[in-house]
């Protein structure tokens, strides 16, 4: 449905918490009418169940979901099913495989990216941070194909792009390409991958990445799978750079950062404090095979933790479901967030911290003037939506009814 003025009636909104002996035992809700105009919420009014408008049928309205780590340009979605090969054991094995396969994948990548976006929409996602390959094999075609797909989906999706030298910066002579894309307006972040194990040095690639970000007014979002000393040193390098250059604060992220899941408790507390002080965030797909990320510790210290699906169906992994509610559910299950209050807070990982109720149960979303980015969900409250991974019935992006 094209962007226009309309009213949703019989919309269920959270209105507060119900307490018993100081504990939140229930989330209060009520039905409302919501007027949408020019992509924004115009007003929230008492419900008129028999008035004019689109009938939401008592579905719960939540903020639309944001997937903060995806690879829309590089996946096997839309191709025949293919599991991961046991023969490719290292990142360098994967690089060799990609060099062979990228020319073939690019032939159908625009159409398949659009199909993947439709798939993510079906789970209520309206915003994606997507990395795109910058490497000598694909040149800039991964970016151009991704931009074409995003143009076709501009009414239903917002995206920010990360230039990702997947094949190493110096390992495959990608430096000049990375410098070229760093100057493009459509690119918001400079990426990188495992500088020590791929490029043989932490300092050389990291100096280039941070300088390109500073010179071009970009953020940084680095893939870091390395555990142990090299992983920790790379995180510390970025913290130091953000401390020295305030313009990087709040725009610098480490994706995966598995090293944080293999530190002692005192070490984790210390680095979490430093990450928060430097304004460096962590982006996680919430792994659990041998690495449990210290998300509660990071959040306790005020570190911004963003969540994404990462691999939906590709040659790295086939386990990304595309469902941000599933990610919030996984966090709740992993860290034991099982009370009504805790579950309601955990929704924040799917919405990038936009929540209907604040910590004390005061209504804070939606409000007149907010962007009309929202989902209708078959649930009675946020806590149930997270716990049950409730079905998404409708997605609205900037007032456009996507479905």
C-alpha positions in Angstrom: 0.0 0.0 0.0 1.4 3.4 -1.0 2.2 6.0 1.6 -1.0 7.9 2.4 -3.2 9.0 5.2 -5.1 6.2 7.0 -6.3 5.1 10.4 -5.6 1.8 12.2 -8.3 0.8 14.6 -8.4 -1.9 17.3 -4.7 -1.6 17.8 -3.4 -3.1 21.1 -0.8 -0.9 22.9 1.1 -1.5 26.1 0.0 1.1 28.7 1.9 0.1 31.9 3.0 -2.6 34.3 0.9 -4.4 37.0 2.8 -5.0 40.2 2.4 -7.5 43.0 4.6 -7.0 46.1 7.0 -4.9 44.0 7.3 -7.4 41.1 6.0 -6.8 37.6 3.5 -9.6 37.1 1.6 -8.4 34.1 1.7 -5.9 31.2 -1.3 -3.7 31.0 -2.7 -3.0 27.5 -5.6 -1.2 25.8 -7.1 -0.7 22.3 -6.5 2.5 20.4 -6.9 4.2 17.0 -3.7 5.3 15.4 -3.7 7.9 12.6 -0.8 7.8 10.1 0.0 10.6 7.7 3.1 11.4 5.5 5.1 8.5 7.0 4.6 9.5 10.6 2.2 8.8 13.4 -0.2 11.8 13.4 -2.2 10.9 16.5 -3.1 8.2 19.0 -6.8 8.3 20.0 -9.3 6.3 22.0 -10.5 3.3 20.1 -13.5 3.4 17.9 -14.1 -0.3 17.2 -16.8 0.3 14.6 -15.4 3.5 13.1 -13.7 3.8 9.8 -10.1 2.5 9.4 -8.0 -0.6 8.8 -8.9 -3.2 11.4 -5.8 -4.4 13.4 -8.1 -7.0 15.1 -6.5 -6.5 18.5 -3.0 -7.3 17.4 -0.1 -5.9 19.5 1.7 -2.9 17.9 5.5 -2.9 18.4 8.4 -0.9 16.9 9.6 -2.5 13.6 12.7 -4.6 13.9 16.3 -3.7 12.9 18.8 -6.3 11.7 22.2 -4.7 12.5 24.5 -7.2 10.8 23.7 -8.8 7.5 25.4 -9.7 4.2 22.6 -8.9 1.7 25.1 -9.0 -1.2 26.6 -12.4 -0.6 24.4 -15.4 0.2 23.0 -18.5 -1.3 19.3 -17.5 -0.8 17.3 -18.2 -3.9 19.8 -20.9 -5.0 19.3 -24.6 -4.4 19.9 -25.7 -0.8 23.5 -26.2 0.2 24.9 -26.9 3.6 28.4 -25.8 4.8 31.4 -27.8 3.5 33.7 -29.4 6.2 36.6 -29.0 3.8 36.7 -25.2 4.3 38.1 -24.8 7.8 39.7 -21.4 7.9 38.8 -17.8 6.8 41.5 -18.1 4.1 39.8 -21.3 2.8 36.6 -19.3 2.5 38.4 -16.5 0.7 39.7 -19.0 -1.9 36.2 -20.4 -2.3 34.6 -16.9 -2.7 37.2 -16.0 -5.3 36.0 -19.0 -7.3 32.2 -18.5 -6.8 31.6 -14.7 -6.7 31.5 -14.3 -10.5 28.7 -16.9 -10.6 26.8 -15.5 -7.6 26.8 -12.0 -9.0 24.8 -13.1 -12.1 21.6 -13.4 -10.0 22.5 -11.3 -6.9 20.1 -8.4 -7.5 17.0 -10.6 -7.8 18.1 -12.9 -4.9 18.8 -9.9 -2.6 15.3 -8.7 -3.2 13.9 -12.1 -2.3 16.0 -12.1 0.8 14.7 -8.6 1.8 11.1 -9.9 1.3 12.0 -12.8 3.6 13.3 -10.5 6.3 10.2 -8.3 5.9 8.1 -11.3 6.7 9.6 -11.3 10.2 9.1 -7.6 10.7 12.5 -6.2 9.7 12.4 -2.7 8.2 16.1 -1.6 8.7 19.3 -3.5 7.9 23.0 -2.7 8.3 24.5 -4.7 5.5 28.1 -5.3 4.7 29.1 -5.7 1.1 32.2 -7.3 -0.3 35.0 -5.0 -1.6 37.6 -7.3 -3.1 39.6 -7.7 -6.4 37.2 -10.5 -7.5 34.0 -8.6 -7.4 35.5 -5.1 -7.7 32.6 -2.7 -7.0 29.9 -5.0 -8.5 28.8 -6.3 -5.1 28.0 -2.7 -4.1 26.4 -1.8 -7.4 24.1 -4.8 -7.3 23.2 -4.3 -3.7 22.4 -0.6 -4.4 20.1 -1.6 -7.3 18.2 -4.1 -5.1 17.9 -1.5 -2.4 16.5 1.1 -4.9 13.8 -1.4 -5.8 12.9 -1.8 -2.1 13.2 1.8 -1.0 9.5 2.1 0.0 9.8 -0.8 2.4 13.4 -0.9 3.7 16.0 1.5 5.1 19.7 0.4 5.1 23.1 1.5 6.0 26.1 0.0 4.2 29.5 -1.2 5.4 32.4 -1.5 2.9 33.8 -4.9 3.8 37.2 -6.1 2.6 36.4 -9.7 3.2 39.5 -11.0 1.4 41.9 -8.9 3.5 43.2 -5.4 2.7 46.8 -6.4 1.8 46.3 -10.2 1.5 44.5 -9.5 -1.8 45.5 -6.0 -2.7 42.2 -4.3 -1.8 43.6 -1.1 -0.5 42.8 1.1 -3.6 39.3 -0.3 -3.9 38.6 0.4 -0.2 39.9 4.0 -0.6 37.6 4.5 -3.6 34.4 3.3 -1.8 35.3 5.2 1.3 34.5 8.4 -0.6 31.0 7.3 -1.7 28.0 9.0 0.0 26.0 5.7 0.1 28.6 4.0 2.3 28.3 4.8 6.0 31.0 2.5 7.5 34.5 1.2 6.8 34.8 -2.5 7.6 37.7 -5.0 8.0 38.3 -8.6 9.0 40.7 -10.3 11.4 43.7 -8.0 10.6 46.3 -10.2 12.4 45.4 -13.5 10.9 44.5 -12.3 7.4 46.9 -9.4 6.8 49.6 -10.4 9.3 49.5 -7.2 11.3 47.1 -5.4 13.6 48.5 -1.9 13.1 48.9 -1.6 9.3 45.3 -2.5 8.3 43.7 -0.9 11.4 45.6 2.4 10.8 44.2 2.4 7.2 40.6 1.6 8.3 40.6 4.3 11.0 42.2 6.9 8.8 39.7 6.3 6.0 36.9 6.6 8.5 38.3 9.9 9.8 39.1 11.4 6.4 35.7 10.6 5.0 33.4 11.1 8.0 32.5 7.4 8.2 31.9 5.0 11.0 33.8 1.7 11.5 32.4 -1.8 11.8 35.1 -4.4 12.0 34.6 -8.2 11.7 36.8 -9.8 14.4 36.7 -13.5 14.9 40.1 -13.8 16.5 40.2 -15.0 20.1 43.0 -14.6 22.5 45.7 -11.9 22.5 45.4 -10.7 18.9 41.6 -10.3 19.3 41.9 -8.3 22.5 44.7 -6.1 21.1 42.6 -5.3 18.1 39.7 -4.3 20.3 42.0 -2.2 22.5 43.4 -0.5 19.3 39.9 0.6 18.3 39.2 1.8 21.8 42.4 3.9 21.8 41.5 5.4 18.4 38.0 6.3 19.5 39.4 7.9 22.7 41.9 9.9 20.6 39.3 10.9 18.0 35.9 11.9 19.5 34.3 11.9 16.0 34.5 8.1 16.1 32.5 7.8 19.4 29.2 6.2 18.8 30.1 5.3 15.2 32.7 2.6 15.9 31.7 -1.1 16.3 33.4 -4.5 16.6 31.2 -7.2 15.0 31.5 -10.7 16.6 34.4 -9.8 19.0 34.7 -13.4 20.1 37.7 -12.6 22.2 35.3 -11.0 24.7 33.7 -14.4 25.3 37.0 -16.0 26.3 38.2 -13.6 29.0 38.2 -13.9 32.8 35.4 -12.0 34.6 37.7 -9.2 35.9 39.1 -8.7 32.4 35.7 -8.6 30.8 34.5 -6.0 33.3 37.6 -3.9 32.6 37.3 -4.0 28.8 33.5 -3.3 29.0 34.2 -0.2 31.0 36.7 1.0 28.4 34.4 0.2 25.5 31.7 2.2 27.1 34.0 5.1 27.9 35.2 5.2 24.3 31.7 4.9 22.8 32.7 1.7 20.9 29.8 -0.8 20.4 29.6 -4.5 19.9 27.5 -6.2 17.2 26.7 -9.8 17.8 24.7 -12.6 16.2 24.5 -14.2 19.6 26.7 -17.3 19.1 26.6 -20.1 21.5 28.8 -22.9 20.0 31.8 -22.6 22.3 31.5 -18.8 22.7 28.9 -17.2 25.0 29.2 -13.5 24.5 29.2 -11.4 27.8 26.2 -9.3 26.7 24.8 -8.7 30.2 28.2 -7.4 31.4 28.5 -5.2 28.3 25.1 -3.7 28.8 25.6 -3.3 32.6 28.5 -0.9 31.7 26.5 0.9 29.1 28.1 -0.6 26.0 25.8 -0.4 22.9 25.2 -4.0 21.9 23.6 -4.4 18.4 22.1 -7.7 17.2 21.9 -9.1 13.7 21.3 -12.4 11.9 24.6 -12.4 10.0 24.3 -15.5 7.8 20.8 -16.2 6.6 21.7 -19.0 4.1 25.3 -18.9 2.9 28.5 -20.8 2.6 29.6 -19.7 6.1 26.5 -20.8 8.0 22.9 -21.8 7.4 21.5 -21.0 10.9 20.5 -17.3 10.5 16.7 -17.5 10.7 16.1 -13.8 9.6 13.9 -13.5 12.6 14.9 -10.7 15.1 12.4 -11.9 17.6 14.1 -15.2 17.6 17.4 -13.4 18.4 15.7 -11.6 21.3 14.3 -15.0 22.4 17.8 -16.6 22.2 19.2 -13.8 24.4 16.5 -14.3 27.0 17.0 -18.0 27.1 20.9 -17.9 27.1 21.1 -15.3 30.0 18.0 -16.4 31.9 15.7 -13.4 31.3 12.4 -15.1 32.2 10.3 -12.6 34.2 7.7 -10.3 32.7 9.9 -7.3 33.2 13.1 -8.9 31.9 11.4 -10.3 28.8 9.9 -6.9 28.0 13.3 -5.3 28.2 14.9 -8.0 25.9 12.7 -6.8 23.0 15.1 -3.9 22.8 17.7 -6.1 21.1 15.3 -6.6 18.1 14.3 -2.9 17.9 17.6 -1.1 18.6 16.4 0.0 22.0 13.0 1.4 21.1 10.5 0.0 23.6 6.8 0.7 24.2 7.3 1.1 28.0 10.3 2.6 29.9 11.9 0.8 32.9 9.2 1.9 35.2 6.3 1.1 32.9 5.5 4.6 31.6 4.3 4.6 28.0 7.1 6.1 25.7 6.2 4.6 22.3 4.4 5.3 20.0 3.9 9.0 20.2 2.5 11.6 17.8 5.4 12.6 15.5 7.2 9.3 15.6 8.1 7.6 12.3 5.4 5.1 11.4 7.8 2.1 11.5 5.9 -0.6 13.3 4.7 -4.2 13.3 1.5 -5.9 14.3 2.2 -9.1 16.2 0.0 -12.0 17.4 0.8 -11.5 21.1 -0.7 -9.9 24.2 2.5 -8.0 25.2 6.2 -7.6 24.5 7.2 -10.3 27.0 5.0 -12.9 25.2 6.2 -11.8 21.8 9.8 -12.5 22.8 9.2 -15.7 24.7 6.9 -17.2 22.0 8.6 -15.6 19.0 5.1 -14.5 18.0 4.1 -14.3 14.3 4.3 -10.9 12.6 1.0 -10.1 11.0 1.9 -6.8 9.4 4.9 -4.6 8.7 4.7 -0.8 8.2 7.7 1.2 7.1 7.6 5.0 7.1 3.8 4.7 6.8 3.9 2.3 3.9 2.0 -0.9 4.6 4.5 -3.5 3.4 2.1 -6.4 4.0 
